[in-house]
Amino acid sequence: MDSYEQYEKECKRIRKDNEEILADFEKWLSDKKLSKKTIKNHYSNVDFYINDFLLYEDAIEAAGGTRKIGMFLGYWFIRKAMWANKAAIKENAASLKKFYQFMLEGGKITKESFEDLKETIKEEMPEWLATMERYDDPDIEDSEEIWGI
């Protein structure tokens, strides 16, 4: 089996696992008495993160996604999600914090991983929002100015 076939097989397995994780997450949110609309938004944001972003280049399980948040919200989401804007970045950060709180409570990630995720969001959010602003600025054409490279 070549590496691409192996990758596809692994992604298929992870997506199947993610179905169960998302169903449990939805129930966890419902038990917290959140509105149906809020639950739907969190579910959709997390689904995009774990089934699109984490499987985009590599087969990364949901539990392994805590260290990828900066690449997601600071770069990939801005480039790949047509609906990306400052509010969507903040909303996704909130959804992912809730999701990884759920994962922590379920024993799927460590407290340290969760704390690192929250710290990354807190520290990097201003730069993610500034990047989004530069990305949307029609006067900036040079990608070095947008991404700071």
Buried (B, 14 or more C-beta within 10 A) or exposed (E): EEEEEEBBEBBEEBEEBBEEBBEBBBEBBEEEEBEEEBBEBBBBBBBBBBBBBBBEEEBBBBBBBBEBBBEBBBBBBBEEBEEBBBEBBBBBBBBBBBBBBBBBEEEBBEEEBBEBBBEBBEEBBEEBBBBBEBBEEEEEEEEEEBBEE
